[in-house]
Amino acid sequence: MSWLWQGIVLGLTLSVLAGPMMFLFLQLGVERGFRAGTAAAAGAWTSDIVYMLGSYFGVSYLLKLTQWNGFQLYMGLIGGAILIATGLSIIFSRQTPQGKVVQPSNGPGAGNSYFALYLKGFLINTFNPFAAFFWLSVVSAASATGNLTGPAATGLFSGIIGTIVLTDMLKVFLAKRIKPWLSQHKLFLFRRISGIALIAFGVVLVMRVIAGYYLP
């Protein structure tokens, strides 16, 4: 199996997991359109690239960091807090008297909101301990089974990142396409479900890292 194909398989495996980013992409795609969802996705992609490069060029240092007893605890607590805060902001966003979600303007300040979405995607993915361990395990396993240099590394990483980008954009695109079939009540309900899902991911993440840290 070629390195590129291995990267595509790993990218698909990561993409089909129903994690917090999926719910964020769907919510943004439905409510704010393709560009808003892509902005948040781009933040997650940047975070993945940072982890990828960090794992590749500093695997020994990252191994020491992840083996620190408090790494998973503090990363999980911060990541859980970000997820919970994001979910709460989605649920309690300002609404019109008719119950419609107030959409951001497309005026001069719209660019700032896209940057905020980019930053939100970056932070959620960065402080998700799974992302760090995923890239570290990929690089460690690939290095142990073959010569992960030059074309091999390029093929593996291109396959993973390329697959993640394409599948994330597909999620946002499909979310946007279903919007015309959703009534305002269904959009409102979808927003609530997305917010609750993100809060649930955050709570579970916090509980897991606390249990893993304090329980033998």
C-alpha positions, 0 to 999 in steps of 0.5 A: 500500500502506497504512502498516499493511499495510507494517508487517504485511508487515515484521512477518511477514518478521521473524517467520518468520526462524529466529533465536535467539529462535524457539528460545528461545520453542519451548524455553520453550513446550514445557518451561515453558508459555505464560506462561514463553515469553510472559515471554521474548517480552515482553522481546524486544518491549520491546527492539524498542519501545526500538529503534523509538522510538530510531530514530524520534526519534533516527535521526541519532544512531543512524546515527552510532552504527551507523557507528562502526567498533566498534559491530557488533563489540562488540554482536556480541561481547556478543550472542554471549556471551549466546546462548552462555551461554543455550545452555549453561545450557539444555544443562547445567541440573540434572536428576533421576537419571532424566534429567528436567529439573527444572522451576521451582516455582510457589511464591512465587519463581516470579515472579522466574523470569518476570522472569529470562526477561523479562530474558533475552529483552530482552538477547538481542534488544537485543545482536543487531546485526540488531535495531538495523539492522532498525529503523534501516533500516525508519525510514530507508527509510520516511522517505525514501519518505514522510512518516513522521509522525502516522498513517503512523508509528502505522500502520507501527509498530503493524503491525510490533509487533502482528504480532511479538506475535501470531506470537510468542505463536502460536509459544509456544502451538503449542510448548505444544500439542505437549508432550503428544506428547513423551516425556521422552526427546524433551523431553530431546533437544529441550532439547539441540537448542535449546541447541545452536542458541542456541550455534551462533547465538552462535558464528556471530555472534561469528565474523561480527563479528570477520571483518567487523571485522578482514578488509578 
